[in-house]
Amino acid sequence: MSTGALAIEVCDIPPRYGLSTTAQAIVRTTCNEHRLWYRPFIDRDGRIASLGASEADSGSLADNGVIAWQRVAGYWRESGTLGAMGSVPGAQSCFVATGNRYTDSDCRAFLIDNPWSAAFISWVMTRAGVTGFNRSPRHIDYIRAAYQSGGNGPYRLADPATEKPAPGDMLCFLRNRSTTLNYSGLIQALGNGSAGNWQSHCEIVVTANAGGDRTLHLVGGNVANSVVMRKLALGRTGLVELPRPDGGNTGQIGAQGCTPGNEEDCNLNRQDWAALLKLLPTTASQGPAVAPVIPAQPAATETGNATSR
């Protein structure tokens, strides 16, 4: 009886030749966290294929030591983004050492109530030593910084429909908008100052077409309340085949809504992918210590909230 070859996890593939040390640090830091959360992922059809730990869990992550909710609190503290949330109930309790049931409960409530995806990105950039990164609890702030950088920051803003993503880059979508804007609409809003504190979400590219699989692998925080990998299809030229939010029909995002009778709107990859943040080749790394690779662990059977935030 013949057996198929064992599947290779993309995070276990050695970095491709020519990848900058900064990009390698970003990818390794991101992949370490994905392993830590039991490697959950969203497949190419936009379905959540597996989930492990959740943001409020009191159980250990894959290293059998770090508690899930305490890890999320660490993303806030160690990225320097928690201070900006100081007036939000529970934020101050996340500065306090764990062990007090009152401040622990207060901090966990803060983690549940406040999206931490931008804090996760800022934490990765901090750990990877990316100089000049605009750490923020809002993704739109570093999207705007990339737009305004003129090539002087670590990232520049590009159109994901026309430029190829590479490891260390970020792919971002706009959230909670009634119509699709795409890159052109985002650029117009950034140019006239109307983008403000628009809700958005960015994920880090860890591989692009690894082994010729024509797949883009991204990792983001606070996706389904965890650190989740997402798969998107790549075309023959290496560009992302961006799933349209409206399914190519109405021009409106989620026109019918995700319901049992309308499964098409449940595809989590159908977003308004409006921004590709390209890591500049001259970006320097301060070279802080990056944790060694965490050995892969079997996926946990416990599942959490499947809602992407």
C-alpha positions as MATLAB code, in Angstrom:
seq = 'MSTGALAIEVCDIPPRYGLSTTAQAIVRTTCNEHRLWYRPFIDRDGRIASLGASEADSGSLADNGVIAWQRVAGYWRESGTLGAMGSVPGAQSCFVATGNRYTDSDCRAFLIDNPWSAAFISWVMTRAGVTGFNRSPRHIDYIRAAYQSGGNGPYRLADPATEKPAPGDMLCFLRNRSTTLNYSGLIQALGNGSAGNWQSHCEIVVTANAGGDRTLHLVGGNVANSVVMRKLALGRTGLVELPRPDGGNTGQIGAQGCTPGNEEDCNLNRQDWAALLKLLPTTASQGPAVAPVIPAQPAATETGNATSR';
ca = [
       0.000    0.000    0.000;
       1.463    3.352   -1.036;
       1.394    6.335    1.293;
       1.527    9.987    0.396;
       4.388   12.213    1.445;
       4.008   14.033    4.700;
       2.695   17.560    4.276;
       5.204   20.321    4.896;
       4.172   23.291    6.989;
       5.062   26.489    5.149;
       6.443   28.028    8.331;
       8.970   25.185    8.508;
      10.397   25.896    5.037;
      13.792   27.658    5.153;
      13.689   31.301    4.017;
      14.093   31.776    0.299;
      17.403   32.954   -1.088;
      17.859   36.721   -1.039;
      15.216   37.441    1.606;
      16.419   40.328    3.768;
      17.328   39.743    7.392;
      14.477   42.037    8.438;
      11.942   40.091    6.386;
      13.300   36.861    7.857;
      12.904   38.244   11.387;
       9.315   39.326   10.668;
       8.390   35.935    9.203;
      10.072   33.927   11.948;
       8.429   35.984   14.713;
       5.034   35.652   13.031;
       5.405   31.919   12.409;
       6.481   31.310   16.000;
       3.245   32.887   17.215;
       1.159   30.890   14.765;
       2.706   27.668   16.067;
       2.129   28.823   19.616;
      -1.630   29.113   18.952;
      -1.806   25.541   17.536;
      -1.613   26.537   13.854;
      -5.258   27.425   13.091;
      -6.002   28.440    9.499;
      -8.561   29.646    6.967;
      -8.505   27.680    3.729;
      -8.503   29.020    0.159;
     -12.312   28.872    0.112;
     -12.505   31.218    3.081;
     -13.587   28.580    5.585;
     -12.104   28.188    9.038;
     -10.483   24.772    8.870;
      -9.165   24.562   12.421;
      -9.038   26.529   15.649;
      -7.027   26.034   18.803;
      -6.863   28.431   21.719;
      -8.916   31.604   22.074;
      -7.990   35.037   23.412;
      -9.699   34.652   26.797;
      -8.611   31.063   27.479;
      -6.879   30.327   30.759;
      -5.192   27.215   29.340;
      -1.632   26.996   28.052;
      -0.571   27.534   24.492;
       1.583   25.068   22.553;
       4.678   25.602   24.692;
       2.778   24.319   27.753;
       3.717   27.443   29.660;
       2.206   30.647   28.278;
      -1.451   31.265   29.136;
      -3.497   32.392   26.138;
      -5.020   35.554   27.578;
      -1.721   36.555   29.163;
      -0.039   36.259   25.756;
      -2.552   38.693   24.282;
      -1.963   41.091   27.171;
       1.739   40.834   26.328;
       1.054   41.874   22.723;
      -0.501   45.063   24.047;
       2.178   45.837   26.637;
       5.314   44.843   24.729;
       4.269   46.613   21.525;
       3.827   49.915   23.342;
       0.221   50.191   22.174;
      -1.469   49.659   25.543;
      -0.728   53.207   26.698;
      -2.922   54.599   23.919;
      -5.820   52.612   25.401;
      -5.278   53.947   28.913;
      -8.755   55.456   29.272;
     -10.506   52.262   28.137;
     -11.915   50.198   31.033;
      -9.580   47.373   31.967;
      -6.520   48.635   30.103;
      -4.675   49.718   33.236;
      -5.211   46.288   34.774;
      -3.242   44.747   31.877;
      -0.177   46.640   33.116;
      -0.398   44.852   36.480;
       1.452   41.580   37.090;
      -0.833   38.556   36.922;
      -1.978   36.774   40.056;
      -4.574   39.166   41.428;
      -8.029   37.862   40.592;
      -9.537   41.350   40.406;
      -7.036   42.864   37.966;
      -6.773   39.570   36.063;
     -10.536   39.549   35.432;
     -10.482   43.228   34.503;
      -7.650   42.712   32.028;
      -9.308   39.686   30.427;
     -12.499   41.698   29.937;
     -10.442   44.396   28.176;
      -8.877   41.790   25.871;
     -12.276   40.428   24.877;
     -13.863   43.844   24.316;
     -11.068   45.465   22.293;
      -9.696   44.173   18.962;
      -5.997   43.370   19.295;
      -5.050   42.636   15.683;
      -3.105   45.901   15.292;
      -1.413   45.373   18.655;
      -0.305   41.963   17.361;
       1.182   43.484   14.189;
       2.931   46.161   16.259;
       4.279   43.468   18.598;
       5.702   41.475   15.685;
       7.425   44.569   14.298;
       8.799   45.361   17.748;
      10.141   41.834   18.233;
      11.587   41.773   14.727;
      13.320   45.103   15.346;
      11.795   46.950   12.375;
      13.035   50.513   12.727;
      10.653   53.382   12.082;
       7.461   51.318   12.236;
       4.463   53.347   13.409;
       3.204   51.115   16.224;
      -0.493   51.708   16.843;
      -3.679   50.016   18.083;
      -5.197   50.952   14.687;
      -4.094   49.432   11.381;
      -5.068   52.558    9.449;
      -2.279   54.480   11.197;
       0.511   52.431    9.635;
      -1.354   52.191    6.332;
      -1.383   56.001    6.360;
       2.287   56.093    7.407;
       3.195   53.883    4.433;
       1.225   56.218    2.139;
       2.999   59.278    3.495;
       6.487   57.785    3.830;
       7.769   58.630    0.363;
      10.100   55.672    0.682;
      11.545   56.857    3.994;
       9.700   54.426    6.254;
       9.890   50.649    6.548;
       6.873   50.148    4.265;
       5.374   51.754    1.186;
       1.748   51.542    0.119;
       1.032   49.581   -3.073;
      -1.956   48.276   -5.017;
      -2.455   44.536   -4.300;
      -4.045   44.168   -7.731;
      -0.867   45.239   -9.531;
       2.110   44.357   -7.296;
       3.274   40.969   -6.069;
       3.327   40.235   -2.321;
       6.493   38.854   -0.713;
       7.429   37.544    2.754;
       7.505   40.374    5.283;
       4.881   42.407    3.398;
       1.385   43.039    4.761;
      -1.954   42.689    2.988;
      -4.807   44.776    4.406;
      -8.547   45.095    3.961;
     -11.060   47.775    4.949;
     -13.759   46.768    7.428;
     -17.356   47.689    8.174;
     -17.985   49.696    5.017;
     -21.151   49.388    2.957;
     -19.426   49.478   -0.435;
     -16.123   48.297   -1.877;
     -13.430   50.991   -2.195;
     -10.377   49.016   -3.328;
      -6.977   50.669   -3.610;
      -8.178   53.664   -5.612;
     -10.824   54.582   -3.061;
      -8.373   54.177   -0.197;
      -5.783   56.398   -1.916;
      -8.410   59.077   -2.524;
      -9.466   59.015    1.146;
      -5.869   59.143    2.378;
      -5.139   61.993    0.009;
      -8.058   64.177    1.098;
      -7.748   63.290    4.777;
     -11.136   61.563    5.066;
      -9.776   58.150    6.085;
      -9.581   59.235    9.735;
      -9.741   56.220   12.029;
     -11.247   53.889    9.454;
     -11.554   50.313   10.623;
      -9.183   47.988    8.803;
      -7.198   44.814    9.267;
      -3.700   43.762    8.148;
      -2.005   40.373    8.004;
       1.655   39.478    7.482;
       2.836   37.551    4.425;
       4.886   34.543    5.536;
       5.209   32.772    2.167;
       4.261   33.468   -1.451;
       4.166   30.600   -3.951;
       6.331   28.367   -1.759;
       7.306   25.309   -3.770;
       5.230   26.589   -6.681;
       1.929   26.041   -4.832;
       0.437   29.345   -6.121;
      -0.735   30.138   -2.610;
      -0.213   33.203   -0.463;
       0.042   32.428    3.248;
      -0.783   35.243    5.654;
      -0.915   35.325    9.445;
      -2.963   37.789   11.479;
      -3.928   38.299   15.093;
      -7.438   38.525   16.533;
      -8.829   36.520   13.627;
     -11.458   34.243   15.154;
     -10.019   35.449   18.486;
      -6.703   33.732   17.788;
      -3.529   33.985   15.669;
      -4.660   32.474   12.374;
      -3.082   31.670    9.003;
      -5.047   32.549    5.880;
      -4.602   31.071    2.402;
      -5.248   33.104   -0.747;
      -4.766   32.026   -4.346;
      -1.988   33.464   -6.508;
      -2.251   33.834  -10.256;
       0.356   32.691  -12.767;
       2.114   36.064  -12.570;
       2.346   35.993   -8.769;
      -0.409   38.535   -8.149;
      -3.066   37.755   -5.539;
      -6.381   36.603   -6.930;
      -8.345   38.900   -4.641;
     -11.797   37.501   -3.781;
     -14.348   40.275   -4.360;
     -16.372   41.187   -1.276;
     -19.580   41.220   -3.314;
     -18.921   37.956   -5.130;
     -18.812   39.898   -8.392;
     -22.533   40.593   -8.367;
     -23.848   43.620   -6.522;
     -20.977   45.988   -5.770;
     -22.017   45.910   -2.126;
     -20.191   44.104    0.640;
     -22.127   41.254    2.172;
     -25.344   42.309    0.458;
     -27.333   39.397    1.879;
     -25.277   38.575    4.947;
     -23.836   35.297    6.139;
     -26.772   33.013    6.930;
     -27.499   29.279    6.545;
     -29.455   30.122    3.399;
     -26.719   32.326    1.944;
     -23.421   30.554    2.397;
     -21.631   32.611   -0.269;
     -21.410   35.591    2.082;
     -19.691   33.403    4.689;
     -16.390   33.308    2.780;
     -13.938   35.025    5.144;
     -11.522   35.725    2.279;
     -14.043   37.946    0.519;
     -12.889   41.282    1.861;
     -12.125   44.736    0.488;
      -8.399   44.021    0.044;
      -7.359   47.620   -0.560;
      -3.706   47.842    0.509;
      -0.455   45.998    0.089;
       2.294   47.279    2.376;
       5.623   46.467    0.726;
       8.622   46.072    3.007;
      11.326   48.335    1.634;
      14.610   46.560    0.825;
      16.613   49.165    2.768;
      14.609   48.639    5.972;
      16.970   48.120    8.900;
      16.521   45.766   11.806;
      17.667   46.579   15.315;
      18.151   42.862   15.792;
      16.380   42.134   19.109;
      16.303   38.583   20.323;
      13.727   36.523   18.464;
      12.483   33.393   20.178;
      13.724   30.144   18.646;
      11.339   28.179   16.475;
       8.676   26.404   18.536;
       8.292   22.748   17.499;
       5.000   21.960   15.796;
       2.347   20.546   18.104;
      -0.826   18.597   17.310;
      -3.786   20.879   16.777;
      -5.943   21.407   19.824;
      -9.483   20.098   19.740;
     -10.893   23.075   21.580;
     -12.550   25.670   19.335;
     -13.418   29.291   19.878;
     -15.526   32.036   18.354;
     -15.260   31.812   14.573;
     -15.984   35.485   13.955;
     -13.191   37.481   12.327;
     -12.751   40.899   13.873;
];
